[in-house]
């Protein structure tokens, strides 16, 4: 052993050191070294010197420990994870935002939103249960309230537009929020329909998508009333008042539609029928009877005993003495009288009286020809009853101007209807020649006219669909729609007390159809035999499913439900397996386009599954995402009892939902499968929407996180779906030797181009329906990307799409400016602010960020294949 040896146990050094460490308070300095005599001077000096040495050592060690402690504390403070430091920089308010009080303005907008829309309190950040209990009110469609909301939103818009903001000095998050809040206010708190008083569309009734607030009363009721668990008589009275207020709201909505007849705001017969089908689908049980409200998912919570667990027996007894009913019976009656009955009356009015005022499409096929000049009855104008053509406050209604304002909601830009029309024609002229060339290649004919004739004959044949024979008529009529509106086993077609359920054979026809839906997602030629077998099985099952009589369909609901659930369980597994095969074909084709792992991952972990869409007016596929936990798009009450979802179909799916129309005349066509899969699932809406909620939702918190959820951009979501189709068609070999699938992609591209022409033509140019049909007849075989910096766009690589995906719901105007700035930063990384633009997209899990997927999707849960 090297070094100085340890002192003996009884040495001076040992004793003193032991004293120091055992009794540190006995150490003294200075005067303790005074000597009494000279003889002891040397010994005293030695002892005093030893004491000073000991003290010096202790002081030195203390100073060292202090320095080390300070250093460690400093290191600990500076040892934040890199992503935390980056997030701090990204989330910090810029000097410009502080100068113009931007955050305070956003807070003002937030408060005004929920003050003017108390029916949406559930979505208010940091809302308390007490706040909902004291401030919640049902949706109010009173015209004066619609006007008040519009005027206040536009006043706030004028305020921000008149604020001198230097956008170049805002950070990326603030620039995006500025674009979003302007869009949000322009469209009256982010609503597309029935929100802008001056558009007058709030008098037209529900539309095909049923995006109006009247269609979402169920979600509104379920989300907010969960906070009204009664504890006393006063609380029961509050519930009673709220349900009675819903009665007034629904009756006011009926009056609004009647006002539309008087003012000339009435749709065509086709539009009226599509809107009717949509609202009947939203309230399918109520559409059958008033009492059907008790079977609607959004009322289950109010019928659960656990909802009333805090209510004392004394309060229950007092309530029964006062009303003559038990609490449960009273609430059920309230639901029937104030929700079921008025909604049923609304549906009845739309189906009967109002339908008689809807006009032939050759009279009006769009907003350009509205308001009508006369009230129509059964397709004929009553010249003795001219319409007012004005709003109640005297303003003239101009349909073309209303269309222009509504158009900007969907484009999120200031593009004009004329520009949309011209762009559509340009795309038609570019795409149609490609289809003609493909027709010649498929038919092997050089003569274009002969090729078109043979090609059209092929398109019209049944072999172009997954069902090789037509479905029986009784599977696609009104009775089938009424009996088959979900896969939960609740196929109601009668009153609450005399429920008629579909027969076993009808459940077989439903399952056979959904099997075909599942097959239609496969894009591998290896499953042709499976398709044929499914088609044969479908036909045999359909032949056996012809209804005999209503009396034969009377069955015990629980027994039927149990049998059907077993069938559906097997069906889900089959559909999932087929979808996996389809996705396994496309997803590898995109491996160089996205990050699938690592800190820049952009693709979702949550899977996607198929579900049938039972809306009989629905002819297009659609998609619904889930939250970051991949849980269903629903909200449970505080007892965990009720779970209401926007979708009426397979609500328990814990995956993204890829919805396929159920009541199509034919399942298919087969040539659309690859482009539809690309659009709805991967790399389309599922990659985009589910990937966003898993990876890119705002983690900074605060008011910008709210506006990021509250201002959805449908132009971005649908634009991405079209872009995904282009990725598969143009940047992969998916269509190599697949000419029919290539046609499917071109066909839909042409169809959308034609729709740009038709949409702008019908609503802003006065095009008639006949002219529109003529345009389609001339095209019988039926990405918008800015060209900025074309010479520099090589800097934007294929995997840089994460820069687009992470923007989520950004308006297109911001998205374009952001991509421009990203390209500039890739070329010149040292430009001030580029460190925030170029930082990795970061895939920190959103599991700890309680993002409301309902808020993210509100009120547009489905992304349609349009």
C-alpha positions, 0 to 999 in steps of 0.5 A, a space after each residue: 500500500 502506498 502513501 502515508 500510513 494511518 496514525 496510530 489509534 492513540 496518537 495526537 493526530 488521531 485524538 485531535 481528528 476524532 475530536 474535530 469530527 465527533 465534536 465540531 462545535 469545540 473548535 476555536 480559533 485565535 484567543 484559544 492559543 494564549 500561553 501561560 508560561 514559556 516552558 509550555 510555549 513550544 508544546 502550545 505552538 505545536 498544538 495550536 498549529 495542529 488546530 489551525 491545520 484542522 480548521 483549514 482542512 474543514 474550511 477547505 472541504 466546506 468550500 469545495 462541497 459548496 462549489 460542487 453543490 452549486 455546480 451540480 445545481 447549475 448542471 441539473 437546471 441546464 440538463 433539461 431534455 433537449 426537446 423541453 428546451 426546444 419546446 420552451 423556445 417554440 412555445 415562448 411568446 414573441 416580442 411582436 405578439 406581446 407588443 400587439 397583445 395577441 394572446 390577450 386577443 385570443 383569450 377574448 375570442 375564447 370567452 366570446 365563443 362560449 358566451 355566445 355559444 353556451 351549448 358548446 361549453 363542454 369544449 371550453 378549455 379548463 371548464 369546470 362542472 360548476 361552470 357548465 351547471 350554471 351557464 350551459 344552454 341548449 343550441 338556440 337557432 332564433 334568427 336574432 341570436 344567429 344574427 348576434 353571433 354573426 355580428 360579434 364574430 365579424 366585429 372581432 375579425 375587424 379588430 384583428 384585421 385592423 391590428 398592425 401585426 408584423 407577421 414576419 416577427 411572429 414565431 411559427 406557432 403564432 403565425 399559424 394561430 393568426 391565420 386560424 383565428 381570422 378563419 374562425 371569426 370569418 366563419 362565425 366561430 368556425 361553422 360552415 352552415 347555419 351560422 352566418 345570418 346573412 347567408 340565409 342558409 339557416 332556413 334551408 333545413 339539413 343538408 346531405 352531410 347533416 353538418 348543421 347544429 340541429 343534427 348534433 343535439 344528441 352529442 351536445 346533450 350527452 356531453 353537457 348533461 353528464 355534469 347535472 347529476 341531481 342532488 336535490 329538487 333544484 337540480 331536478 328542476 334544472 334538468 327539466 328546464 334544460 329539456 324543455 329548452 330543447 323543445 323550444 330550440 327544435 320548434 324554432 328550427 322548424 319555424 326557421 325552415 317554414 320562414 325559408 319557404 316564405 323568403 324563397 330559400 328552399 332546395 331542390 327535391 333531391 337536396 331535400 330528400 338527401 337532408 331528410 335521409 341524413 337527419 333520419 339517420 342521425 335520429 333513427 329511433 326517433 324517426 320511427 316514433 316519439 318514444 324512440 328517443 329512449 333508445 337513442 344513445 345520447 339519452 341512456 345516461 339520463 335513464 341510468 339509476 347511477 345518474 341519480 345516486 346522490 338524490 336522497 329518498 326524501 327528495 325523490 318522495 317530494 318530487 313524486 308528490 309534486 309531479 305525480 310521477 317517480 323521478 325516472 318516469 318523469 325524466 323519461 316523459 320529459 325526454 319523450 315530450 321535449 326531445 323525441 316528440 319535437 324531433 319526430 315532428 321536425 322529421 315529419 314536417 320535412 318529409 311531408 309538408 316541406 317536401 311539397 315546397 321543394 322544387 324540381 331541379 330544373 327550377 333551382 339546382 343551386 344557390 344562384 337561383 335562390 331565393 325563389 320568386 314564388 312559393 312552390 307547391 308540388 312542383 308548381 309556382 303559386 304566383 299568388 304567393 310571391 316570396 319576400 326574398 329578404 331576411 327578417 331585418 330587411 337585407 336582400 338575400 343574394 344566393 351567389 354571394 352566400 355561396 362565395 362566403 360558404 366556398 371560402 370555408 372549404 377552400 380556406 382561401 380567397 379564391 373566387 367562384 370564377 377561379 374555381 370554375 376555370 381551374 376545374 375546366 383546366 383539370 378536365 382538359 388535362 385528365 380526359 385525354 389520359 382516360 381516352 388513351 387508357 381506353 384505347 390501351 384496355 380495348 386494344 382499339 386505335 379508333 377512339 370512338 370505337 374504344 369509347 363504345 366498347 369501354 363504356 359497355 364494359 363499365 356498365 357490366 355487372 362484373 365491374 362490381 363485387 356483387 356479380 348479380 344485382 341485390 333484390 329490391 327489398 334490400 334497398 327500399 324504405 323498409 330496409 332502411 328503417 329496419 337496418 340502421 346499425 349493427 348493434 342488434 337494435 333494428 327498430 321498425 315500430 313503436 317502443 311497445 311493439 318493436 319489430 326486428 329484422 328476421 334472421 334471413 335479413 341479418 344474413 343479407 346484412 352480413 353478406 353485404 358487409 362481407 362484400 364491403 370488406 372484400 371491396 377493400 382488397 386490391 390484390 388480384 389474389 382474392 378474385 376467387 374470394 370475391 366470386 365466392 362472396 358474390 355467390 354467397 351474397 346472392 344465395 343469402 339474398 334469395 333466402 332473405 325475402 321477407 315473408 310477413 311482419 308477424 314472422 319478424 317478431 322476436 325477443 330483442 335480447 335473443 336476437 341481439 345475442 345471435 347477431 353480435 356473434 355474427 358481427 364478431 366473426 364478420 369484424 375479424 374477416 373484414 379486418 383480415 381483408 383490410 390488412 391484406 389491402 394495406 399490406 399492399 399499399 403501405 410498403 409502397 410509401 416507405 420512402 415517403 414517411 418516417 415510420 420510426 424515430 424522432 421524426 415519425 409521422 405515421 400512426 400506430 392506431 390501426 384502421 378498420 372497416 365499418 358500414 355506413 347505413 345512411 341510405 343517401 350516402 354514396 361515398 366512403 368516409 373516415 373517422 379518427 380516434 384519439 392518441 390512445 386509439 380509443 373510441 370517439 365518445 364521452 362517458 359520463 362520470 359513472 362510466 355508464 353512457 358512451 355516445 358517439 357521433 357515428 351510429 355504426 359499430 361505436 365500440 371500434 377502438 380503431 380508426 373507422 373507414 366507413 363504406 356505404 351499405 345501401 349501394 345499388 352495387 358494391 364497388 366498382 372494383 376499379 376504385 378500390 386502390 384509389 379509395 384505400 389510398 384516400 381514406 386509409 394509408 397514406 390518406 386520412 388515417 395517416 394524416 388525421 390519426 397521425 396528427 392526434 398521435 404526434 402533432 397536436 399542440 403541446 404548449 397549452 394555452 389559448 393557441 392550443 384551443 384555437 388550433 383545435 377549434 378552427 378545422 381546415 377541410 381544405 387541408 384534410 380533403 386536399 391531403 386525401 387527394 394528394 395521397 391518391 396522387 402519391 400512389 398513382 404517380 410516385 409508386 408502381 402500384 398501378 403497373 400492369 393494373 390498367 383498370 386501377 389506373 382508370 379508377 384513379 383517373 376517373 375520380 380525378 376527372 370527377 372532382 375536376 367536373 365537380 369544381 365546374 358544376 359546383 361553381 356553375 350551379 351556385 354562382 353562374 346560373 348553370 342548370 341541372 340539365 346543362 350540368 348533366 350535358 357536361 357530364 355526358 360529354 365526358 362519359 368515362 368519367 393536387 392543386 400544388 402551388 408552383 412557387 420556387 419550382 427551381 428550389 423545390 428539390 430541397 423539399 424531399 419526400 419525407 419532409 411531408 411531416 412538415 405538412 402533416 404537423 400543421 394539422 388544421 392550418 388554413 391553406 394560406 398559412 400552409 403555403 407560406 409555411 412550406 415556402 419558409 421551410 424551403 428557404 430555411 433548408 437552403 439557408 439554415 442560418 436565417 433568423 427563426 429557422 431553428 424553429 422551422 427546421 427542428 425535428 417534428 418530434 414524436 413525443 407521445 400525446 398520451 399524456 396530453 388529453 386532447 379531446 378528439 371530439 373537439 378535434 372532429 367537431 362538428 365534422 367527424 367524417 372525412 368523406 371520399 368526395 
